[in-house]
Amino acid sequence: MEYKAFGQTGMQVSAIGFGCWEMGGGYGSIEETEVIEAIHRALDLGINCFDTAEAYGMGKSEELLARALGNRRKDVIVVSKFGINYDNDRLKKRDSRRSMAHAAIDRRLKALNTDYVDVYLVHWPDRTTPFDETMEALEEIVQQGKARYVGLSNFTRDEIQTCMATRRVDVLQYACNLFDRRMAKWIFPYAQENGIGVMTYGSLAYGMLAGAFTEETTFEDDDWRHRGGSNMSLKLFLPGIFQRNVQAVNKLKEIAEGLGKKLPHLALNWVISNPAVSVSLVGARRASEVEDNMGAIGWQLTDDVKAEIDRVFAEYEIDTAPNKWTEPIN
């Protein structure tokens, strides 16, 4: 495993992290025993960062992660997120008030069966609550020993700067993949300038870059991709757009094969190679998938290969970095 500095936290984080979104539902059915085996295999391979959130199944993902980690929790970096409120067990709205921040951390610790989280993130910006209130609450939580470091996910650059005026942001988390390079353009340079650790999610474009889809692929009704995706994913799965993207992916497969690699290795290596990125999160449902992801490390893409990749996106007229920030981003 390769390890990188996690911003200025002093922690060394594995270049590949384990994303726990799928464990909470929303990606179709999963087999819990297989997921637990996948987490155990990740630990054995040196993956030390596990990212979850309250919104991932209203605590289900965190509870499953806690069961899998057991007494190895002390050996890893656990990241969780808050900031989405509920109404009758349904996600309702963003809520980052001081009271929510404190109540949510206690729920997170209970679900994770731990005394602290290593990083506590605001999942989405709540623009109805002053950011200084949220950041003050995060600092209080750090002082209480319930979180070691804090950060933001999916905030605009101006919003990050506003938050930084009250309390330092230790970690940022954003989507980034070959299809979606917005944050590499808008956010990552700022993170580097300020020594902020960066986590990326959606590194395989929510399955698009796993290379298993065909133009006829369909998704289960309870899979969020069934509806075409969202602004967060640049709506990669909309009818017509999805088929075009699959065609581009087939060309990317050829590039990977020319390097003696698989497509996911190529796609994940591209994300990891960005100097601003500390850890790239990848979900896995079984141990074999975790093992396969290891093919992304130990080598580097050349500039010529990166240019070849870019030519594929140009050929299919895929805009990987639109010149405006879609509001709301999700």
N, C-alpha and C positions, 0 to 999 in steps of 0.2 A: 504494500500500500504506500502511496505517496501522502505526505502530510504538509499542510501549509499553515502559516500564521493566520489566526482568526482575528483579523484586524489588530487592535492594540489590547486585546483581552489577556494576552499571555498564553492562551490555549493554542495547542496545535490540533488542527482538525483534519480528518481524512479527506482527501480530494473528492472521494465519492461518499455521499451520505445516503441514509436510508429514509426515503419519504414515506410517511404513514397515512397519506390521504386515503388510499384505496382501502385501508383497514377499517375505516369508519363507514364504508358504504358509498354509493354514488358511482361506482365503476362496475356495477353488476355484482354477481355473487362471488364470495371468496370462501376458501376452506381454512378455518382458523388454525388447524394443526399444521397445515402446510406453511402458513404465514409465520408461525412461531419457529418452525424449522428454518425458514429463510432468515429470520432475525438471528438465530443462533449461528448460522453459517456466516452471516455478515460479521458478527463479532469475531469469529475465528479467523476471518480474512483480514481483520484490522480496521473494519469500518467502525468509527467511534462516534458518529453523529447521527442522531435519530430525531427527525422533525415531525411533530404532530400538532394538533390544535383542538380546542374545544369544539369548533364547528365540524370537525371530522366525526360525525355520528354522535354529536352531543356527549362526548366523553368516551365513546366506544373504542375509538382508535387508541386513546391513552391507556385505557384499561387493558386492552390486548397487549400493548407494548410493555406495560408493567409486568404482566404475566410472563412474557417472553424474556425480559431482561433479568428478572429475579434478583439474585444477589450480585449480578454483574452490573447493576445500575451504576455503581460507584466508578466503573471503568469507562463510562461513556459521557458524551455531551448530549443532554436532553434539551430539546428546544420545543416550546409550546407557545400557542398564540391565543389571544382573547380579543374581544371587541365586537362580537356579534351576539345580540340578545335573542331571547326566545319568547314565543307565544304559543302555549299549548303544544310544546315539544316541536315546534316548527321554527326554523330560522326566520327572524322577523326583520331586524334592522341593525345597523351599526351602533354600537354604544361603548364609548371609551371614557365615560365619566369616572371620577375618582372612586365612587362606590362600586362601580362595575369592575374596575381594575382589581380592587381588593377582594371582592367576592369571588371573582373568577380565579384568582391565583389560589385561593383556598380550595376551590373545586378541582383545579388542575393538580394540586399536590395530592388530594385524596384519590383522584382517578389514577394518577401515576404511582401511587403508593411510595411517595418520596417526601423528604423534608424540604427540598428545593428543586428548582429547575436551573439549568445552567444559563439559558437565555429565554427571556420572556418578551414576546413580540406583540405589538398591536397588529392585528390581522389585516384590517382595512381602515383607512382614515375615516374617523367620525367627524364630519365637518360641522356638526351641530354642537360640539363640545370644544371649548378652547383647548388648543394643544398644550398650553402651559399647565392646565389642570391635569391632563393625562400624564405629561412628563413628570410632574411633581409626584403623582401617585406612583409612577414607576420607580422613582428614586426612593420613596418611602418603602416600597416592597424590597428593594435592594438592601436598604438599611435594616430591615427586619430579618434579613437572611433568607428570604423565600425565593429570591432569584439572584444569580451572580451578576448577570449582565442583561441589558435590555435593548430593544430595538424596534424597528418599524418594517412593515411589509406593505408594498403597493402604494406608497405615498409618492407624491410628485416631488421634484427637486426643491421647489419653493417651500413645500410643506416640511421637508426634512430640515431645511435651514431654519424655519420657524421653531421647530422642536429643539434643535441644537442650541437655540438661544436660552433655553430653560435647563436642559440637561443633555449631556453628551449622548449621542446615539452610538451604541457599540456595534450593532449588527443591522444589516439590511437584507431583505429577502424579496426576490423578484423572479418572474418568469424569464427564461432566456433559452433559446434554442435556435437551430439553423433557420427555422421559419419566422422566428420572432426575435429581432435584434434591437428592439426599441430601447431597452434598458442599457444595453452596451453603449448606446449612443447618448442617452439622456442622463443616466444615473451613475454608471460605473466610474467615469472620470472623477466625479465629485467624491465618490467613496474612496478612491485612491488618494486624492488630495488630502483627505481628512483621516486617513488611517482607519476606515470603517470596514469591518468584515462583511463579505457579501456571500449570501447563500442564493443559489438558483434552484428553481423548481421547473417542472415541465421540460426538463432537458432533452427528453425524447419526444417532445411535442405531443404529449399525452397519448403516446402509442404510435403516432404517425411515423416516427423515425425508428420504430422497432423493426419495421420492414415486413410485418406480417399481414398487412391489409392488402386487399385487392379492390378494384373499382366496384365490386359487388358487395363488399363488406357492409353489414348492418350492425346496429348496436341494440342491446336490450333496452326495454322501455325505462328501466330505472338507472340507466347509464346516461350521465349528463351530455355525452357526445351524441346521443340519439337526437337531440334537438339542434344539432349543428355546431355546438360550442357557444362561446360567448366572446365579447370584446377582449376578455382576458386572454383568450386563445386565438385571437384574430379570426374567429369563426372558421377554423380550419376544416370543419366537418360538414359544412353546408352542402346540399346537393349541387353538383356541378363543380364547386370549389374543391370538394373532397376528391373527386375523380381526377381533377387536374393535379392535385397535390400527390396523389398516388403515382401518377405518371412521372412526376419529378423525383419522387423517392426511388423509383426503379432506376433512374439514371444515377442517383447518388449511390445506389447499391453497386453499380458497375465501378464507380470510383473506389469504393471501399474494397471490392474484390481485387482491384488492380494493386492494392497495397497489401493484399493478403489478410485483410480484416473484414469483420462483419459491419453492416451499416450502423448498428447501435454503438459500436466502438468508435467509429468515425465521428458520429454525431456528439457523443459524450466527450470525446477527446477535444473536439472543437470548443465546447463550453469550458472545459477545465483549462484549456490553454490560455484563456483570457487572464492576464495578470491581476485583474481586479477580483477574480472569483476565488473565494476561499474553499468552498465546498459546493458540489453539484449534487442535488438530491435526485434519487431515482427510486421509484417504487418497485416492489417485487412481491410476487405471490407465492413463489416457491424457491427453494435453495438453488436450483439450477440456474434461475435467472440472476441471482446474486453473483454466482460464479462467473456467468457469462459477462457480466458488466466489468469484471476485472480486466477484460481485454482492452479497455479504454485507456489504461495507464501503462507507463513504461516506454512510451514512444511519443514522437511529436509530429504534428502536421507541418509540412513545408509550405512556404508561401505559394509555390506553384500549385500545390494541391488545393489550397484555400481558394486560389483564383479559379481553379477548375470547378470547384463547388459553386462559387458565385455565378459562373457562366450558366450553370443549370437553372438557377433561380431566375436569371435574366431571360433565358430561353422560354420559360413558362410564364414570364411576366408576373412573378410573385414579388410583391413589395414586402420586404422583411423588416422595414423600419419606417413606417408612415411618419410624415412630418408634423403630426399633431398628436397630442395626448387625448385619447378618447375619454370623455366624461359621461357617466362614471366608467372607470377603467374595467370593472368587472361586469 
